[in-house]
C-alpha cells in the first residue's frame, strides 16, 4: 500500500455543512409550496395534472437519490455535488423566464432530480464530519432544515402575490451561494477505515490496496427501517395534500393551514435541542420507535378534531414524534452500515422517503375522492403501528440471536 498525503485538504467543517443545508432548504421551500397553486391558478391545469407532476417529480427525486449514493461511493463526491448544485441552479433560474406549460413541469422535474442527488450527497458528507457524533450532526442539520422551511414558506406567504418569478429569483440567488460554498468548502478528504487500512479519497491522495470493497446489503433491520420511513412519509404527505381542503371543509380559512407549518417549524427550532438531548442518551431504536408511536397516534386523534386549536394540538403531537424519529434514522443507518457504502446507505434513506412521497398523494387522492377522510386517517395509524411493531420485533430477534 502506498499513500501520498501531501497538502491534504482539511476535513469538512460542520458550520459549512449546516449553512449549505439552510440555503438549500430555504430555496427548496420557496418552490414546493407553490407548485400546485401555480399550476392550477396561473397555468389553468387540473388538480389531477398537478398531482401527476408531483408524483413524477418524487419518482425522479428517488432516482436522483440512488444516483447520488452511487456517485459518493464510486466517483468523486466533491465534483458530483458541485455539478449537482449547478444543475439545480440552471433549473431554478430557468423558471424565472420559462414558467409556462409544459416547460414548467420539465424544469421542476430537472430540479427534483438535482435535489434528490444533492440531499443524498449532503447526508453522506455529514457522516464524514470529524469531532461530533453522527447523530448530533444530523440533529443539527434537522434543526437548520426546519429553519429553512420556515424562511422559505414565509417568503412564499408574503411574496407570492408579487409574482412567481420573484420567488424563483430569490431561490436562484440562494442556490448560487450554495454552489459557491460547495466549490470553496466541500473539497475535503473522504476517509474510510477498513480494518487497519486508511483510505483517503481526495485530489492529493493516492491509494493502492488489494482489499475487497464492502457492498451495501439490505439486512432485515434495514428493510424494517426502510418500511418505517416509507409509511412515515406517506402519512406526512397527507398534511401536504388533503389537509388544506379538509380544513376548508371544516370552515377554516386558508391562512390557518399556513399557520400550521409556521407553528411546526417554530416548535422544532425551539424544542429540537431538548428532544435530541434526551434521544442522544438512549439507543437509536428507543428514540425511533417511541417517535413513530407518537407520530402514528396523531392520526388517530385527527379523526375527532373539529376546531383549529384541536388541529394545532394534533400537529404538535405529530411534530414531537417527528423530532424523535426523523433526525435519528440517517445516523442509525450510518452506524449499522460500513463507511465504505455511506453514499448508498444514505441513498437508501432518501429513496424510501421519496417512495412514501410518491404513493402518499395517490393514496390520499383516492380516499378523498370517495369521502373516506376518517378511514384514511385510521388506515395510516394502523399501518404505522404494524410496521413499528414489526421493526421492534426484528430488533428483539437480532438481540436474542446474539445472546443465545
N, C-alpha and C positions, 0 to 999 in steps of 0.2 A: 504493500500500500504506500502511495506517495501523496503527501498533502502539501500544497503551497498556500500559505495564508498571508501572503504579502499584502499590506494595505487592506486588510479585511474591513468592510464597512461595519458600522455599529448595528446592534440589534434594533428592531423596531421599538420606538418609544410609544408607550400606551397613549399618551396625550394626542399624538397624531392619529392613531387608530380611532380614538373617540371623536376627534374633530372631524375626521373624514366621515364617520358614521353619522354625525349630526348634519353635515352638509348633504349627504346622500339621502337621508330620510326626510329632511325638510323639503328637498327638491321633489322627491317621490310623492310626498303628501300634498303637493300642490297639483298633482296630476290625477291620482286615483279617485279622489272625492268628486271630481267634476266630469269624469268620463261619461257616465250615464246621463247626467244632467245636460251636458253639452250635446251629446248625440241625439237625445230626444227633443231638446229645445231648439238649439241653433241648426242642427243638421236634419231635423224632422224625421229621424229614424224611429222605429218602433222599440218598445222595451225588449221584445224578443231579440231583435237585431243587436241591441246593446248588450244583452246577456250573452249572445253568441260571441261577440267581440271580446268580452271579459273572459269567457271560458277559454277561447283560443289563446288569449294573452297568458292565462295561467298555465296552459299546456306548454306554450313556448318558454315561459319562465322556468318550468320544470326541466325542460330540455337544457336550458341555459345552466341550471344548477348542476346537471350531470356533466356538462362540458367543463364548467368551472372546476369541479373536483378533479377531472382528468388532467386539466391544464396545470393545476397546482402540484399534482403528484408526478407528472410525467414530462412537463415542459418547464418554462421559466415563469414562476409566479409573478415576478415584478412586471415583466413585459406583458404578460396576459392581462394583469389588472390595468395597466396603462392603456392598452389597446381597447379594453372593455369600456373604460371611462370615456374614451374618445368616441366610441360607438354611441353611448348614451347621450353624450353632448350633441353629436350630429343629429340624433333622432329628436331630441327635445327642442333644439334650436330650429330645426326644420319645421316644427309645429307652429312656430311664430308666424310663418308665412303660409305653409301648406296645411291648413286645417279644415279643408273641405272634404266631402265624402267622395271616393273611398280612401283618399290619401291619409286621412286622419287615422283610420284603422291600421293601415300598413306601418305608419310611423310609431303608433302606440305599441304594436307587436315588436318592432325593432327595439324599442326602449325596454319592453318586457324581457326580451332575450338578454340584452345587456345587463339589466338589473338582476336577473337570475344568476348570470355568471359572476357579477360583481359581489353579490351577497355571499355566495359560497367562498369566493377567494378571500374576502374580508374576514369571514369567520375562520377560515383556515389560517390566515395571518395571525389572528387573535390567539391561536394555540401556540404561537412561537414567541409571544411577548415574555421577556425574562422578568424575574423578580416578583411575580404575583402568581397566586394560584389561578388556574384557568377559569374556575368558576367565578372568581372575583372579577376577572377581566370581562367575562360575559355578563355578569350583573351590571357592571358599569356601562357596558355597551347597551344593555337593555334600557337603562335609565336615559341615556343620551338619545337612543332611538325614539323614545316616547316624547322627549323634549322636541325632537324634530317633527314628530306627528302633530304636537300642539301648535308649533310655529307654522307649519305648513297649512293645517286646517284653518288657523286664524287668518292667514293670508287669503285663503280661498273665501272665507266668510266676508271679509272686508273688501276684497279686490275683484271678485268675480264679476260684479256688475259693471266694472270698468272695461271688461273685455277679456276673452280667453288669451289673447296674445300677450297681454301684460303679465299674466301668470307664467306663461312659458318663457318670457324674457327673464323674469326673476329666477325661475328654475334653471334656466341655461347658465346664468351667472354663477349660481351655486355649484352646478356641475363643472363649470370651468375652473373654479377654485379647488374643487375636489381633484380634478385632473392635475393641477399644479402641485397639490400636496402629495399625491401618489408619485408624481415624477421626481419630487425632491426628497421625499421622506421614506418611501417604501422599498427603495433599492437596498434591501438588507439580506444578510445570510439566512438561509433556511436550514437549520441544523437538526439532524436526526441522530439519535443514539441507537445503534444496533449492536447489542452485545457490548464488546469492548471497542468497537469501531465507531469513530465520529465522522459523519459525512457532512460536509459543508457545501451547499449549493449556492454559489454567488459568482459574480463576474470575475472575481480574483482568486478563485479556489479551484484546484483540480484534484480529483479523487480517482483512485484506481482500487477496485475491490472485486473479488470474485464471489462475494456472498450473494445468496438469493434474496431478492427483494420480497418482503411480505406482501400478500394480496388482501384486498378488502373482502371479508367474508360475512355473510348475513347469518348471525347466530340467532337462536331463539329469543335471546334478550333484545337484540337489535330489532327483530321483527316485532316484538311487543312494543318497544318504544316507538317504532315507525307507525304501527297501528294507532297508538295513542295520539301521536302528532296528527295523523290523518283525521281522526274523529274530532279532535280539539279544534282544528282549523275549519273543518266542515261546519261545526257548530258555530264557530266565531263568525263565519260568513253570514249567518242569519241576521246578525246585528248590522252588517253592512248592506244587506239586500232587502229583507222584508220588514225590518223593524220600523223604518220610516213610514211606509204606508200603513203598517199596523197601528202605530201611534196616531197617525192621522185619522184612522178609522175610529179610534177611541176618543176623538175630539181634541187632540193636542195639536198646537201649531208646529210647523216645520222647524222653527228655531229651537224647539225643545230637543230635537234629535241632535242638532249641532251642539247643544249644551251638554248632552251626554258624553260626547267624545272629549269635550273640554274637561269635564269632571274626571273622566277616565285618565287622561294624561296628567292632570294635576295630582291626582291620587297616587299615581305611580311615581311621579317625581318626588313627592313628599314622603312616601312610605317605603319605597323600594329598599333604601339602605337598612331600615329596621327589619323588614321582612327577610332580606338577603342575609343580614347578620344572624338571624335565627337559623335560616336554611344552611348557612355555611358551617354551622356547628353540628349538623346532622348528615348522615349519608344521603347521597343523591336520591335514592329511591324513596326515602321518607318524605322529602320535600315535594318530589314529583307526584307521588301517589296522593298525598294529602291535598296538594293544589288541584289535582284532577278531580277529586271528590267534591271539593268546594266549588270548582268551576261547573261541574255537572249539576250540582244542587240548584244553581241559579236558574237553570232551565225548568226545573220542577216548579219553583216559585213563580216563574214567569207566566204560568198558566192562570194564575189567580190575580194578577195585577190589573188595576183599572185606572189608577191615578199616576201622574207624573212622578210624585215623590216615591211611590212604590217601585216604579221602574228604576229610579235612581238607586234605591237600596239594593235592588236585584243586580244592577250593573256593577255596583260597588263590590258585591259578593263575588261576581264573576271576575272582577279586576284583582281581588285578593288571590283567588285561585290562579289566575294568570301569572301574577307576580311570583308565586311559589313554584310554578311549573316551568314557564317559558324560558327564563334565562338559565335554568339548571340543565335542561335537556342537551343543548350543544356541548356543554362542559362534560356532562356524563358520557356522551358518545365519544368525546375526545379521550376520556380516561380509559374506556374499555376497548379502544381500537389502537392498533400500532401507529406510532407517529409517522411512519413512512407512508401511510394511506390517509393522512389527516384531511387532504383535499376531498377524497372520495367519501370519507365519513361525514364531513360537513355537507357535501353534495347530497348525500342520502337524507340528511335532516331537511335541507331545503326542498328536496324533491317531494318528501312526504307532506310538508307544509303546503306546497303548491298543488299537490294532488287533492288535498282537502279543499283547497280554494277552487279547484276545477269542479268538483262534484257539488259543493255547497250551494251555489246559485241554481243549479239544475234541480236539486232536491227541493230546495225551498220554493222555487217557482212552481213545481208540480203540486206541492202541498197547498200553496197559497191559492192557486187557481181553483182548487177543489174546496177551498174554505176550511181546511183542516189545520188551522193555526195551533190549537192546543195539542192535537195529535202529533204535530211536527215537534213541538217543544218536548212532549213526553218521549217521543222516539229517540231524540238525541240524548236525552237524560239517561234512558235505559241503555243505549249503545255505549255511552261513556262509562257507565257503571260496569258493564260486562267486560269491556276492553281493559279498564283499570284493574278489575279483579283478575283477569287473565294475566296481566303483567305482574301483579303481585304474586300469583301462583308460580309463574315462571321463575321469579327471583327466589321464592321459597324453595322450589325444587332444586335450583342450581346450588343453593347453600347446603341443602340436605345431602346432595350428591358429594359435595366437597368434604363434608364432615363424616360421611359414612365409610 
